[in-house]
Amino acid sequence: MIRSVAVKEKPKEILRKIENACLAGGFVVEEVARKVGGLLERLDISALQGGETDRLRHALFSAKDENGWTVAHWLAERCSESVQLKVIELGKEKIFDVNNVYGWTVAIWLAEYGSESVRLKVFELGKEKIFDVRDDVAGTVALTLVDNGFIVPVLRLAGKIRGEEAELTGRVLAAIHPLKWDDYRRIYLHRRVHDNLPFIFDYIAEVMYLSSIVPDCAARLAKALESRGGNVERVVAARGIVHALRNWCEEELRSAFKHEGKDLLKTLGLVPVVSALSKAGMLSNPAAILGAEDVESELGKELTKKISDVFGFGPESKETIEALKNTDFVVDLLTFDALYGRDAPQARIVLRNVMQNYFASGVEGFKQFKFYGHQLADEQLGSAAGMKVKEKLLKLDELHVIRQMDGTERGLEVFKTQIDDYNAHKGALHQKADELSKSAKTELERIGDDAGLPAGLRNAISNRDMSALRNDFGGGERAKAKAIALINIEGATEAITLTERLIEDIGKLGGSSGADFERGLQIAVNGLRPNGSIGNGDEPPYDMLIKKLSVLSARDNLKGEAELALRNMISIIKEVGKSWDRGSEAISAGFTFDPSEILTFGRYGSSGGGNCQNSKQNNAEFNQSLMSMLADANQFMVKFKSVPAESNQFMTRFQLEEGETLGFMQVHMLQSTKGMILLFENPYTNQPNKAPVMRNAAMQLAGMAEKLTGMPAYFRDGDENGDTINVKIPGSYVNRYIDFIQERIGAGSVEAVTNAVSLHAYDPLLRILR
C-alpha cells in the first residue's frame, strides 16, 4: 500500500515562490497577493538564513517596484492577523519612511484594517514618526489610529495633554471621535483640505483650557457627549466651544455651564449665534441669555421682544421663531427697516407687510400674501394667464435638484456587469452566509452560557453589545476576543441581506440617468437603515456595509463562487459610493419662499463683497429692489447650497440644511413675444468658481419648473447666441434695478428687450448650445 506523506515546504522554497510572484509583471494583483498571503502564512520568517530575509523584504517593499508594493497593500488590507504582523516585521524600516508614499499607504491600511494587536504594533513602530509634517500623508496614520481607539496614546504623543488628564480626555474624545474627519474640517472651513490633522488636538486643547475657566466643565461636557446627541449635535457643540474661546467669549462660556440640568449640547451650539447677534447690537446681555436654564427659549423671547418693539408685531409660529437663529436674517431685517424708514417709506411698507404675514403663519402665510394678498398680484402674474398657473407656482418650492461638482452623469449601465456577475454566483454566497450565521450563533450561545466567565462578559455577549465588550471584565480575554469575531461574522451576514436589497433597488432605477439616477441611489442607500441597522444616522451606510462585509473576505471564510459573489457585492457598493466621493462636493438648487433666506440675498455677489441689495449698502435707491424680489408675485428666488462631500454621502434633510449657502439666482415670470416665460438670471455668489455648476443645477431645476407650470424657461445670455425677446416688466411698489436689462426703473411697468437662451437650446447632458 502506498501511503501519502505531507511534505513540509522549506523556507527557501516558499521564499522563491514569493519572489517569483511579486516580481512578475502584468499580473492580476488580487490573485498574486492571495497566493503570496497563503505562502506567508506558512512561512516561518525566523527560519530564513543569511540574506534571505532581505530578499523577502525587497520583494514586498521595494520602492522601485510598484507591483511589490501593490501586493503589500493588499496583504495589509485583506489578510489574517498573522500575515499582517509579518508584513509589519518585514516592512518596519519602510512603512514609516516619509519620503515613500507607498510605504505610508501600507501603514494606513494596517491601522485601518488590522486587529488590535496589529494596530498596537503600528503605533509602537511609528510613534516617533506619525507627527512628521513633511508629508501630508503622514498624519493620516495618526488619525486612523485615533479613529480606531488609540485616542489617548496618540494625543499624548502630540504633547497636548498630561498624564493625569488622559482619562477625561479619552472620555471626551471617545464621545466625538466617530465623526468623519470631513465633519471636523467643516468646523474650520478656512483650512486647507489636507490640513485636518491638527483639529483633534486643537479641540482637546480648547477643552482643557476651558477647564481652567469653568470648574468641572470638561467632565460635564464628557458626560453630555456620552449620554445623548448624534454626531451632528456633537459637531455643533464643539464648534460653539471653539468659537467662544477663539473670540474671547469667556463670560458667555461660563454662563453656558450654569444650571446642571440644562441641555448643554444645545446651549453650546447656540454660543456663536448669541455672540454674533450681540456684536451686531441686537442683544444687550448675551451672558444672561446663555446662563438661562432654557437658552433656546430665552433667546427666542429676547429677539421676539426686540422685533416686536421695532415692528409692533413679532414671530408667532414655531417656524419663524426658529428662523431667528439665522443671525444674518435678524441683522438684515432690522437694518433694512431702519434704512427704509429713513429713505424709502414705500419699501418699508412692503417689508412690514411681508414680515407680518410671515411671522403670523410662516412660509405658507407669506406665499398667500405674495400671490393673493396685495393689489398688484394679479397684474404681475399676467392677469388671466397668471391666474391659471397660480396654484402651480405655489408648488415651486417643492422642486429640488442636486448637482455633483464633477458633473457626473451616470446611469444603470455602470452597474450592469457587476450585477450580472453577482447574480450568477449569489446562490453560493447566500448558502455560505447562512452556514456562517448559524455557526456563529451556536458558538456565541455556548460562550455566553459558560459559567466560568465573568457575568458582565456573558451578558455583553448575549446582548451582542460591542460597546460593552470594550470593557475590562477581569478575565475571559480569549473568550471576549472570539465573541467579538463571531459577532462581526453575524454582522457581515446581515450586511449581505441588506446589500441584496440595495442591489434590487438599484435594478429598479431603470432608464433614469444623471441627477435622477444619483438621487435614486441616495434613496436606496438611505433605505438600508430604517432601524439603525447600519451605523447611526450620521454615518455613511455604504461605508459600514463595506466594513462589515470585509470581515468575511479578510478572514478567508469564502472560496470559489461565494467569494466571487462577495467581491462583486463589495464592488457594487464602492460604485454606489462614487456618488458621495469624499473629494466631490455637490450643489443643491431649489426655489425658496422663505423670507428669512431671501432677505439675505444681498450678501452674495461675484465681487465677494455682496451686491447692491446688501443691508450694508447705505442707499435705499438701490437696495429697495430686494422688496420687489421678495414680495412681487412674478419674482422668484433659487437658492444654492453646498452639500459637503461627507453629507453628500447620505442625503438627510438635516445635513442638507447644514450645508453652506453659496448664493441665489433671480427668476422673473414675464409676458413676452414667446408667451409667458420664466427668465432665469445669472447666479449671485461669493464663490464664482462654482457658478458654472450652479447654472447647470438651475438648468435641471428649470426643466422641472417648465413641466410644472407649462411655461418655457429661458436663461439670460450676454452674447449673440440668445434669441432677441421683447418682454413686459410689470409694475411694482418700489423702484428697481433689473439685472437682465442692466437699468434702474421706476415703480411702473416697462417694455424691454433682452437676449435669452431657451433651455431647449442646450444639450441636456453636456449643457452646450446645440
BATORDREN-136382 format. One record per residue (C-alpha): residue in three letters; x, y, z. Coordinates in steps of 0.25 Angstrom, whole numbers. Example, Ala and Ser with C-alpha at 12.3 -4.5 7.8 and 13.67 -1.06 7.14 Angstrom:
BEGIN
    r     c1     c2     c3
  ALA     49    -18     31
  SER     55     -4     29
***
This chain:
BEGIN
    r     c1     c2     c3
  MET      0      0      0
  ILE      5     14     -4
  ARG      4     24      7
  SER      3     39      4
  VAL     12     47     13
  ALA     11     63     14
  VAL     24     69     10
  LYS     27     81     18
  GLU     32     92     10
  LYS     45     98     13
  PRO     46    113     16
  LYS     55    115      4
  GLU     45    109     -6
  ILE     34    118      0
  LEU     43    130     -2
  ARG     46    126    -16
  LYS     31    125    -19
  ILE     28    139    -13
  GLU     39    145    -21
  ASN     34    140    -34
  ALA     20    144    -31
  CYS     24    158    -26
  LEU     34    161    -37
  ALA     26    156    -49
  GLY     20    167    -58
  GLY      6    168    -63
  PHE     -1    160    -52
  VAL    -15    161    -46
  VAL    -11    167    -33
  GLU    -22    160    -24
  GLU    -19    146    -30
  VAL     -4    148    -27
  ALA     -6    155    -14
  ARG    -15    144     -9
  LYS     -5    134    -13
  VAL      6    142     -6
  GLY     -2    143      6
  GLY     -4    128      7
  LEU     11    126      5
  LEU     14    136     16
  GLU      4    129     25
  ARG     13    116     24
  LEU     26    123     25
  ASP     34    124     38
  ILE     42    137     36
  SER     52    133     47
  ALA     56    121     39
  LEU     61    129     28
  GLN     76    130     27
  GLY     87    139     22
  GLY     82    150     13
  GLU     68    142     11
  THR     60    152     20
  ASP     66    164     12
  ARG     62    157     -1
  LEU     47    155      4
  ARG     47    169      9
  HIS     52    174     -5
  ALA     41    166    -12
  LEU     30    172     -3
  PHE     35    186      0
  SER     44    191    -12
  ALA     40    206    -14
  LYS     45    204    -28
  ASP     35    192    -31
  GLU     21    197    -31
  ASN     16    183    -33
  GLY     22    178    -20
  TRP     16    190    -12
  THR      2    187    -18
  VAL      3    173    -13
  ALA      8    178      1
  HIS     -5    188      1
  TRP    -14    176     -2
  LEU     -8    168      9
  ALA     -9    179     19
  GLU    -24    181     16
  ARG    -29    167     14
  CYS    -20    156     20
  SER    -20    150     34
  GLU    -14    156     47
  SER     -2    146     46
  VAL      1    151     31
  GLN     -1    166     35
  LEU      9    164     47
  LYS     19    158     37
  VAL     16    170     27
  ILE     20    179     39
  GLU     32    171     43
  LEU     37    171     29
  GLY     34    186     26
  LYS     37    193     39
  GLU     48    201     33
  LYS     40    204     20
  ILE     26    207     24
  PHE     29    219     32
  ASP     38    226     22
  VAL     32    240     20
  ASN     38    240      6
  ASN     31    228      2
  VAL     16    229     -1
  TYR     15    214     -4
  GLY     20    211     10
  TRP     11    221     17
  THR     -1    215     10
  VAL      3    201     15
  ALA      3    207     29
  ILE    -10    214     27
  TRP    -16    200     23
  LEU    -11    193     35
  ALA    -16    204     44
  GLU    -30    203     37
  TYR    -32    188     35
  GLY    -23    181     45
  SER    -26    175     59
  GLU    -24    182     72
  SER    -10    175     72
  VAL     -7    179     58
  ARG    -11    194     62
  LEU     -3    193     74
  LYS     10    189     66
  VAL      7    200     56
  PHE      6    210     68
  GLU     19    205     75
  LEU     26    205     62
  GLY     22    219     57
  LYS     20    227     69
  GLU     33    235     67
  LYS     29    238     53
  ILE     14    240     51
  PHE     15    254     54
  ASP     26    257     44
  VAL     19    268     36
  ARG     28    267     24
  ASP     18    259     17
  ASP      2    261     16
  VAL      0    246     16
  ALA      8    244     29
  GLY     -3    249     39
  THR    -13    240     33
  VAL     -8    228     41
  ALA     -9    236     54
  LEU    -24    240     50
  THR    -27    225     46
  LEU    -21    220     60
  VAL    -30    231     67
  ASP    -42    227     59
  ASN    -39    212     64
  GLY    -38    215     79
  PHE    -24    219     81
  ILE    -28    233     85
  VAL    -21    236     98
  PRO     -7    230     93
  VAL     -7    238     81
  LEU    -11    251     88
  ARG      0    248     98
  LEU     10    247     86
  ALA      5    261     81
  GLY      8    267     95
  LYS     -5    273     97
  ILE    -10    266    109
  ARG     -3    262    122
  GLY     -4    248    128
  GLU    -14    252    139
  GLU    -23    258    129
  ALA    -23    245    120
  GLU    -35    238    125
  LEU    -44    251    124
  THR    -38    254    110
  GLY    -41    240    106
  ARG    -56    241    110
  VAL    -58    254    103
  LEU    -51    249     90
  ALA    -58    235     91
  ALA    -71    242     90
  ILE    -68    250     78
  HIS    -58    242     70
  PRO    -67    234     62
  LEU    -69    247     53
  LYS    -62    246     40
  TRP    -50    255     38
  ASP    -58    264     28
  ASP    -68    267     39
  TYR    -57    272     48
  ARG    -52    280     36
  ARG    -65    287     34
  ILE    -63    294     47
  TYR    -51    300     41
  LEU    -55    303     27
  HIS    -44    313     25
  ARG    -33    302     26
  ARG    -27    294     14
  VAL    -33    281     11
  HIS    -21    273     15
  ASP    -19    281     28
  ASN    -28    273     36
  LEU    -18    267     46
  PRO    -17    278     56
  PHE    -32    279     59
  ILE    -34    267     68
  PHE    -22    272     76
  ASP    -27    287     75
  TYR    -40    283     80
  ILE    -36    276     92
  ALA    -26    287     96
  GLU    -38    296     95
  VAL    -46    287    105
  MET    -34    287    114
  TYR    -33    302    114
  LEU    -48    303    116
  SER    -46    294    129
  SER    -38    305    135
  ILE    -49    315    132
  VAL    -61    307    137
  PRO    -58    297    148
  ASP    -62    283    145
  CYS    -67    287    131
  ALA    -59    277    123
  ALA    -65    266    132
  ARG    -79    271    129
  LEU    -76    272    115
  ALA    -71    258    114
  LYS    -84    253    121
  ALA    -93    261    112
  LEU    -86    256    100
  GLU    -86    241    105
  SER   -101    242    109
  ARG   -108    247     97
  GLY   -107    254     84
  GLY   -104    250     70
  ASN    -91    253     63
  VAL    -96    266     56
  GLU   -100    271     70
  ARG    -86    268     75
  VAL    -80    276     64
  VAL    -89    288     67
  ALA    -85    287     82
  ALA    -70    286     78
  ARG    -72    298     69
  GLY    -78    306     80
  ILE    -67    304     89
  VAL    -56    307     79
  HIS    -64    319     74
  ALA    -65    324     89
  LEU    -50    322     92
  ARG    -45    328     79
  ASN    -54    340     81
  TRP    -51    343     96
  CYS    -65    340    100
  GLU    -61    334    113
  GLU    -72    341    121
  GLU    -82    335    111
  LEU    -76    321    113
  ARG    -76    322    128
  SER    -91    325    127
  ALA    -94    314    117
  PHE    -90    304    128
  LYS    -99    309    138
  HIS   -111    300    143
  GLU   -107    285    144
  GLY   -120    281    137
  LYS   -119    289    125
  ASP   -117    284    111
  LEU   -102    286    110
  LEU   -100    282     95
  LYS   -111    291     90
  THR   -106    302     99
  LEU    -92    301     93
  GLY    -97    301     79
  LEU   -104    314     81
  VAL    -92    321     86
  PRO    -88    326     72
  VAL   -102    331     69
  VAL   -103    339     82
  SER    -89    344     80
  ALA    -92    349     66
  LEU   -105    356     70
  SER    -98    362     82
  LYS    -87    368     73
  ALA    -98    374     64
  GLY   -104    381     75
  MET   -117    372     75
  LEU   -115    367     89
  SER   -111    375    101
  ASN   -107    363    111
  PRO   -102    351    104
  ALA    -97    344    117
  ALA   -111    345    123
  ILE   -117    338    111
  LEU   -107    327    111
  GLY   -108    326    126
  ALA   -123    323    125
  GLU   -128    309    128
  ASP   -134    308    115
  VAL   -125    316    106
  GLU   -133    314     93
  SER   -146    319     99
  GLU   -139    331    105
  LEU   -132    335     92
  GLY   -146    334     85
  LYS   -152    343     95
  GLU   -141    353     94
  LEU   -142    354     79
  THR   -157    354     79
  LYS   -157    365     88
  LYS   -147    373     80
  ILE   -154    371     67
  SER   -168    374     74
  ASP   -162    387     79
  VAL   -158    391     65
  PHE   -170    386     57
  GLY   -181    385     66
  PHE   -183    370     64
  GLY   -174    358     66
  PRO   -172    344     62
  GLU   -184    335     66
  SER   -181    322     58
  LYS   -171    312     63
  GLU   -165    313     49
  THR   -162    328     50
  ILE   -157    327     64
  GLU   -147    317     59
  ALA   -143    326     48
  LEU   -138    336     58
  LYS   -126    327     60
  ASN   -121    332     46
  THR   -113    344     50
  ASP   -111    349     36
  PHE   -127    350     35
  VAL   -129    357     48
  VAL   -118    367     45
  ASP   -122    370     31
  LEU   -137    371     35
  LEU   -135    381     46
  THR   -124    389     37
  PHE   -133    389     25
  ASP   -145    394     33
  ALA   -137    406     39
  LEU   -131    409     25
  TYR   -145    409     18
  GLY   -151    417     30
  ARG   -141    428     27
  ASP   -141    428     12
  ALA   -151    419      5
  PRO   -165    418     12
  GLN   -171    410      2
  ALA   -161    399      3
  ARG   -163    399     18
  ILE   -178    397     16
  VAL   -175    385      7
  LEU   -164    379     17
  ARG   -174    381     28
  ASN   -186    374     21
  VAL   -177    363     17
  MET   -172    361     31
  GLN   -186    362     38
  ASN   -191    350     29
  TYR   -178    342     31
  PHE   -177    344     46
  ALA   -192    340     47
  SER   -193    328     39
  GLY   -179    324     34
  VAL   -175    322     19
  GLU   -189    318     16
  GLY   -195    331     21
  PHE   -184    338     13
  LYS   -188    331      0
  GLN   -202    334      2
  PHE   -198    349      3
  LYS   -189    348     -9
  PHE   -199    343    -19
  TYR   -213    347    -13
  GLY   -210    358     -2
  HIS   -207    371    -10
  GLN   -213    379    -21
  LEU   -203    377    -32
  ALA   -202    362    -30
  ASP   -211    358    -42
  GLU   -205    369    -51
  GLN   -191    364    -48
  LEU   -195    350    -52
  GLY   -201    354    -65
  SER   -216    354    -62
  ALA   -223    342    -68
  ALA   -211    334    -72
  GLY   -205    336    -58
  MET   -217    333    -51
  LYS   -218    319    -57
  VAL   -204    316    -53
  LYS   -204    322    -39
  GLU   -207    309    -31
  LYS   -195    302    -39
  LEU   -186    314    -35
  LEU   -189    311    -20
  LYS   -182    298    -22
  LEU   -169    303    -28
  ASP   -162    301    -15
  GLU   -165    286    -15
  LEU   -155    285    -27
  HIS   -141    282    -23
  VAL   -128    276    -30
  ILE   -114    272    -26
  ARG   -103    274    -36
  GLN    -89    268    -34
  MET    -77    277    -35
  ASP    -70    268    -44
  GLY    -82    267    -53
  THR    -84    252    -52
  GLU    -95    247    -61
  ARG    -97    232    -59
  GLY   -108    222    -61
  LEU   -111    208    -58
  GLU   -101    203    -69
  VAL    -89    206    -59
  PHE    -94    194    -50
  LYS    -99    184    -61
  THR    -86    176    -62
  GLN    -84    175    -47
  ILE    -99    172    -44
  ASP    -99    161    -55
  ASP    -87    155    -49
  TYR    -92    155    -35
  ASN   -106    149    -39
  ALA    -98    138    -46
  HIS    -91    134    -33
  LYS   -100    139    -22
  GLY   -106    125    -18
  ALA    -93    120    -13
  LEU    -91    133     -5
  HIS   -105    132      2
  GLN   -103    117      5
  LYS    -89    120     11
  ALA    -94    133     19
  ASP   -106    124     25
  GLU    -96    114     29
  LEU    -86    124     36
  SER    -98    131     43
  LYS   -103    118     49
  SER    -90    114     53
  ALA    -87    128     59
  LYS   -100    128     67
  THR    -98    114     73
  GLU    -83    117     77
  LEU    -88    130     83
  GLU    -98    123     91
  ARG    -88    113     96
  ILE    -79    124    100
  GLY    -90    132    107
  ASP    -94    120    115
  ASP    -80    118    120
  ALA    -82    119    135
  GLY    -67    121    137
  LEU    -67    134    130
  PRO    -70    148    137
  ALA    -85    151    138
  GLY    -83    164    131
  LEU    -76    158    120
  ARG    -86    147    118
  ASN    -97    158    118
  ALA    -90    167    108
  ILE    -88    154     99
  SER   -103    150    100
  ASN   -107    165     96
  ARG    -97    166     85
  ASP    -93    179     92
  MET    -80    182     84
  SER    -78    195     93
  ALA    -79    188    106
  LEU    -69    177    100
  ARG    -58    188    100
  ASN    -58    188    115
  ASP    -49    180    124
  PHE    -57    169    131
  GLY    -45    164    140
  GLY    -43    151    132
  GLY    -48    144    120
  GLU    -40    152    109
  ARG    -39    140    100
  ALA    -54    137    100
  LYS    -57    152     98
  ALA    -48    153     86
  LYS    -54    141     80
  ALA    -68    146     83
  ILE    -65    159     76
  ALA    -60    152     64
  LEU    -73    144     64
  ILE    -82    156     65
  ASN    -74    162     54
  ILE    -78    150     45
  GLU    -92    151     49
  GLY    -92    166     45
  ALA    -85    162     32
  THR    -96    152     29
  GLU   -107    163     32
  ALA   -100    172     23
  ILE   -101    162     11
  THR   -116    162     13
  LEU   -116    178     13
  THR   -107    179      1
  GLU   -116    169     -6
  ARG   -128    179     -4
  LEU   -119    190     -9
  ILE   -116    183    -22
  GLU   -130    180    -24
  ASP   -134    195    -22
  ILE   -123    199    -32
  GLY   -128    190    -42
  LYS   -142    197    -41
  LEU   -136    210    -45
  GLY   -137    206    -60
  GLY   -135    217    -70
  SER   -132    228    -61
  SER   -119    236    -62
  GLY   -111    248    -57
  ALA   -117    255    -45
  ASP   -130    246    -45
  PHE   -121    233    -44
  GLU   -112    239    -33
  ARG   -124    243    -25
  GLY   -130    229    -27
  LEU   -117    223    -22
  GLN   -117    232    -10
  ILE   -131    228     -6
  ALA   -127    213     -8
  VAL   -115    215      1
  ASN   -123    222     12
  GLY   -134    211     11
  LEU   -123    202     18
  ARG   -124    208     32
  PRO   -139    209     36
  ASN   -135    203     50
  GLY   -121    208     51
  SER   -116    194     46
  ILE   -105    201     38
  GLY    -98    210     47
  ASN   -105    223     53
  GLY   -112    234     46
  ASP    -99    241     43
  GLU    -90    230     37
  PRO    -90    226     22
  PRO    -97    213     21
  TYR    -89    208      9
  ASP    -76    210     17
  MET    -82    202     28
  LEU    -86    191     19
  ILE    -72    190     13
  LYS    -66    189     27
  LYS    -76    178     31
  LEU    -74    170     18
  SER    -59    171     18
  VAL    -59    163     31
  LEU    -63    151     22
  SER    -52    154     11
  ALA    -41    157     21
  ARG    -43    144     29
  ASP    -43    136     17
  ASN    -56    129     20
  LEU    -61    129      6
  LYS    -56    121     -6
  GLY    -60    119    -21
  GLU    -73    125    -25
  ALA    -77    130    -12
  GLU    -64    139    -12
  LEU    -67    144    -26
  ALA    -81    148    -22
  LEU    -75    155     -9
  ARG    -65    162    -17
  ASN    -76    167    -27
  MET    -85    171    -16
  ILE    -73    180    -10
  SER    -70    185    -24
  ILE    -85    190    -25
  ILE    -85    197    -12
  LYS    -72    204    -16
  GLU    -78    209    -29
  VAL    -90    214    -21
  GLY    -80    221    -12
  LYS    -75    229    -24
  SER    -88    238    -23
  TRP    -83    242    -10
  ASP    -68    243    -13
  ARG    -61    250     -2
  GLY    -54    258    -12
  SER    -66    262    -19
  GLU    -75    273    -14
  ALA    -89    275    -19
  ILE    -98    287    -20
  SER   -113    287    -17
  ALA   -123    296    -24
  GLY   -137    299    -21
  PHE   -147    310    -21
  THR   -149    317     -7
  PHE   -161    325     -2
  ASP   -155    327     12
  PRO   -153    342     15
  SER   -142    339     25
  GLU   -134    333     13
  ILE   -138    343      2
  LEU   -135    355     11
  THR   -120    351     12
  PHE   -119    350     -4
  GLY   -111    363     -4
  ARG    -99    357      4
  TYR    -95    349     -9
  GLY    -89    355    -21
  SER    -77    352    -30
  SER    -68    362    -24
  GLY    -69    355    -11
  GLY    -74    368     -4
  GLY    -89    366     -7
  ASN    -97    373    -17
  CYS   -105    385    -16
  GLN   -117    379     -9
  ASN   -108    377      3
  SER   -113    383     16
  LYS    -99    390     18
  GLN   -102    398      5
  ASN   -106    411     11
  ASN   -114    415     -1
  ALA   -129    412     -2
  GLU   -129    416    -16
  PHE   -123    402    -20
  ASN   -125    392     -9
  GLN   -140    394     -9
  SER   -140    385    -21
  LEU   -140    374    -12
  MET   -154    377     -7
  SER   -159    374    -22
  MET   -151    361    -22
  LEU   -157    357     -8
  ALA   -172    361    -10
  ASP   -175    363    -25
  ALA   -184    351    -29
  ASN   -175    349    -42
  GLN   -162    349    -35
  PHE   -155    336    -30
  MET   -142    332    -24
  VAL   -134    320    -26
  LYS   -125    317    -14
  PHE   -112    309    -16
  LYS   -105    302     -4
  SER    -93    293     -3
  VAL    -95    279      0
  PRO    -81    275      7
  ALA    -75    263      2
  GLU    -77    256     15
  SER    -92    260     16
  ASN    -93    257      1
  GLN    -91    242      4
  PHE   -105    241     11
  MET   -115    251      8
  THR   -123    254     20
  ARG   -131    267     21
  PHE   -124    272     33
  GLN   -110    271     27
  LEU   -115    278     14
  GLU   -119    289     23
  GLU   -105    289     30
  GLY    -99    292     16
  GLU    -93    305     14
  THR   -101    315      6
  LEU    -94    318     -7
  GLY   -103    328    -14
  PHE   -116    332    -21
  MET   -122    333    -35
  GLN   -134    342    -38
  VAL   -145    337    -47
  HIS   -155    346    -54
  MET   -169    342    -59
  LEU   -171    351    -71
  GLN   -181    353    -83
  SER   -172    353    -95
  THR   -173    350   -111
  LYS   -171    336   -107
  GLY   -183    336    -98
  MET   -182    335    -83
  ILE   -168    331    -79
  LEU   -159    328    -67
  LEU   -146    336    -69
  PHE   -134    331    -61
  GLU   -123    341    -57
  ASN   -108    338    -54
  PRO   -104    333    -40
  TYR   -100    343    -29
  THR    -89    336    -22
  ASN    -77    339    -14
  GLN    -70    327    -20
  PRO    -70    330    -35
  ASN    -62    317    -38
  LYS    -75    309    -34
  ALA    -84    318    -43
  PRO    -84    308    -55
  VAL    -89    297    -46
  MET    -99    306    -40
  ARG   -104    310    -54
  ASN   -105    295    -58
  ALA   -112    291    -46
  ALA   -122    303    -49
  MET   -124    297    -63
  GLN   -128    284    -57
  LEU   -138    291    -48
  ALA   -143    300    -59
  GLY   -147    287    -67
  MET   -155    283    -55
  ALA   -161    297    -54
  GLU   -165    296    -69
  LYS   -172    283    -66
  LEU   -179    288    -54
  THR   -184    302    -60
  GLY   -185    299    -75
  MET   -177    312    -77
  PRO   -164    311    -85
  ALA   -151    314    -78
  TYR   -140    324    -83
  PHE   -126    327    -78
  ARG   -120    341    -78
  ASP   -109    341    -89
  GLY    -99    352    -90
  ASP    -95    350   -105
  GLU   -101    348   -119
  ASN   -105    333   -116
  GLY   -118    336   -110
  ASP   -132    340   -116
  THR   -136    354   -116
  ILE   -148    355   -107
  ASN   -158    366   -104
  VAL   -163    366    -90
  LYS   -172    374    -81
  ILE   -167    376    -67
  PRO   -180    378    -59
  GLY   -181    389    -48
  SER   -176    388    -34
  TYR   -178    396    -21
  VAL   -163    400    -22
  ASN   -152    405    -31
  ARG   -143    394    -36
  TYR   -130    391    -43
  ILE   -133    380    -53
  ASP   -121    371    -56
  PHE   -124    366    -69
  ILE   -126    380    -75
  GLN   -116    386    -66
  GLU   -124    398    -63
  ARG   -131    404    -52
  ILE   -146    407    -54
  GLY   -158    413    -46
  ALA   -169    406    -40
  GLY   -178    405    -52
  SER   -178    395    -63
  VAL   -168    396    -75
  GLU   -165    389    -88
  ALA   -151    384    -90
  VAL   -143    375   -100
  THR   -133    364    -96
  ASN   -124    353   -101
  ALA   -128    340    -95
  VAL   -125    325    -98
  SER   -136    315    -97
  LEU   -134    303    -88
  HIS   -136    294   -100
  ALA   -125    301   -108
  TYR   -115    293    -98
  ASP   -111    279    -99
  PRO   -118    273    -87
  LEU   -105    265    -83
  LEU    -93    273    -88
  ARG   -100    287    -85
  ILE    -95    293    -98
  LEU   -102    301   -109
  ARG   -107    292   -120
***
